Amino acid sequence: MGKQAGKPDSGGLAREAHIVAHCIRKEEGHSYAELVDRLSLMPKICDRLGLHSDALPDPTTFYYSFDRYAMYIWRALLRVSAQQHPHSGHVALDSTFFERKQASQYYLQRCERSVTTIKATTLTDTESLAVLDVHCCIEREHDTKAGPRVVRRNADDLRAVAADNGFQDWHTEYEIAGLDVEYLVHYRGSSATAVANNTLIRAKGYTQRWMAETSYSTVKRTQDSALRSRFWYRQFREIVLSFALNNIKKLAQTL
């Protein structure tokens, strides 16, 4: 958390404790009020967080802390959780969608919310299934625009990227090749060139691309495919937190 680590100058709960509390809330699927009730039944966790189980913060304290901590903090949590896994350098580039229509129809009409899903583009290590990075958008950004962004941010740690033909155009191939990363992407069509290229990349490990779908399935089954936050920026943070929690749980299973 950088300079935001430790207790705030005004006192109160340490900032790291807020992060852990939000992980518990997301993992268990609790509301903020239910989170406080749950913590009251977890004295050992409260001791580690510096809380008194009989004098817990108000639920709004956790609600507003989710606003205060910027996106880079949740990305840092995702990055640190992924670093605990062995990295092969071979990743799968893919996209999935999360539902954002859990609020009442009255609220959706009042805030003029017409977009019902959020698109998340991820990089998933094909051996450990750890999600390395996430890019979220509401405006239906094309795969050939979102894909290079997440690859560019992680290029130093990558050897090869496998993606389906939705991520294929010559601009993307040129950019990723310039980052010294091998781009394994299926070509469209049935021409001799496309067939030869697709046969070659399958031999180089393209078939492991389905690992990304496995990580999506795990997150949506063990947590939820629907987003509970009402505002788009909170929903972005919720998606990143979901993948970070998935990385942490995979690590716990190996210990």
N, C-alpha and C positions, 0 to 999 in steps of 0.2 A: 504493500500500500504506500510505499515511499514516505513522504512527509506526513501522510495521513495516518500513519501507524500509531498505536497507543491510544491513551485516553485523550479526549479533546480538552482544550484549555479550560473549558467551562465545567469540566468534571463529567461524571456519569459513566456509562458503559463504554468499555474499550471498543474501538472501531472494529478490531478483528472479531470480537464477539458478535457484532451485528452480521458479519459475513457468515459465520457459522450458523447463527440463528436462521438466516435466510436459506441456507442449505438444508437445515432440518425442515423448515416450512415447505420447501419445494419437494423434498424427498417424500414427506408424509402426505402432501396434498392438503395441508391445513390452511385455513384463513388466518389472519393475523390474531384474531381473538382466540382461536383454537391453538395457535402457537404458544401463547402465554399460558393457557391451561395445560398444555402438554409439558412445557418446561417446568411447571410447578410439580410435576410428577417425576422429574428427572434430577434429583438432588446432586448426583455426581457430575452430570453435565453442567449444572448451574455452578458448581464449585470451580470447574475448569474455565468457565466463562467469566468468573468473578461476579456471579449473581447470587442473591439471596432468594431461595425458593418461596419465601413468604413475603417478599417485597419486590416483585418483578416489575419491570417497566410497563407502561401502558402500551396496548397494541399499536397506537398511533406512532410511538417511538420507532418501532420497526418499520412501519409503513413509510414514514418520511425518510428513514435512512436508506431505503431502496431508491429514493429519488436523489439523495445527496451524493451517493457514490457513483461516479461517472462510469461510462462504458469501459474505459481503459482498465478499471479495477477488475471488472468481471472478465475481461479478456485476459488479464494477467492470471486470474484464478484458473482459467481454461488452459493457458500456456503452461503454468506450473504443474497442473494435474497431468497434462500430456507428457511432460518431461520426466515423470516418474516411470514411464513405460519405455522399454527398448525401442529405438527407432530404426527402421530398416532403410529409410530413404525412399521407399516406394509407397506412393499414396494413391488413393482413389478420389477423384474429383466428381462430386455429384450434388444434386439439389433435392430438397424435400419441402413439404408445406405443412404449416401449423395453422389450426383453426383459431380465429380471433372473434367469434360471434357468440361467446358465452354470456355476454351481458344481455339484459332484457331488450326486447324489441323497442320499447319506449326510449331507452337510452340510445340505442343505435340510430333511431330516427332523429332524436334531438341533437346528437352530435354529427349527424349527416355521414355516418360511417357506412360506406358502400362496399369497401374491400373486405372480404370475409376470410382471407388467408394471408399469411406472411411466408415469403419464400426464403429459405435458408440454404446457402451454398457452403459446402464443407470440404475440408481435406481430412481424409481418414487413412491412418497407417494400415497397410494391408496385412501386416503380421500381428500387431498388438490390438488392432481395432480402436486405438485411441484417436479421438478427434483432435486435430492439431489447431484448426482455425475455422471460424464461422463468419460468413458475410450475410447479413439480413437485409431485405428490402421489401417494400410494399408495392412499388410501382411496376412490378413484373419486369424487372431488368432482365435482358436476354442473357442466356448462359455464356455467350461469347464475351460479354462485358463483365459479368460477375466472376467468372472463372479466373481470368488473369490477375484479378485483384488479390485473391487469396493465395495464388501461386507466387506472386511477386513478393508478398509479405514474408513468405517462408522459403524463398528460393535457396538460401544458403544451406538449408538442411535437407534439400530434396535431391534425389537422383533421377526419379522417373515419376510421371503423373499419368494415370490411366483415366480416360473419360469417354463418355458415349458421344455419338455424332452430334448431339445438341451443342457441344462445346467446340465443334469443328468449323473453323474458317481460316483462311490463310493469314489474316492479321494476328489471330491468337497463336497459331503455330509459330509464326515469325518471332513474336514477342517472347514466348516461352523458350524457344530455341536460343534466343539471345541471352537468356538467364542461365544457360548451360544446364538445362534440365531436359531430359528426354520426354517427349510428349507422345503418349500412346493413345491415339484417338481413332475410332472407327470412321472410315470414309463412307459417305452415302453412295448409293447406286450399286450397279453390278458390272461396271466396266472392268476390263482386265487390270487396270491400275488400282482400282479400289479393292478388288479381290486379292491382289498380290499384297497390297499394303496391310489389309486386315489379317491375312494369314501370317504375315511377318510379326505384327504387333501381338497377336495371340501367343506366338512362341516366346515373346519377351515378357509375358506376365500380365497381359491385358485381362485375362479371365478372372483375376483377383479383384476386379472392380466391384463385384457384388458385395464385397466386405462393407462398403459404404451403406448399402441397403440393410445389412445386418445391424449396424450401429443405429440406424434410424428406427428399425423395428424394436430394438431393445429399449431405446429411450421412450418411445410412444407406448410400449406395453407396461414398462415398470413405472413410468411417471404419467404423462398424459399428452395426447396430441393437441389438446385444446389449451389456449393461453388464458389465464385468469385475470391478468392485468388489463386495465381499460385503455391506457394510453400507449401509443405505438412505441415510445422510447423505453417504457417499462417492459413491453412485450419483447423487444430486442434483447434486453438484459435477461429476461426470463429464459429465452432460448439458449443463450450462451451459458447460463447457470445450469440448465438441463444437461447440456453436453459435458460440462465440467463435472457434474455429479456422476454421470455415467463413467467418465474416466476414473474417478475416485473409487467407484464400486468395483470396477474391473481390477483395479490395483488391489483392493481389499480381498478379492477372491483368490488372488495369486499368493497372498501372504500366509 
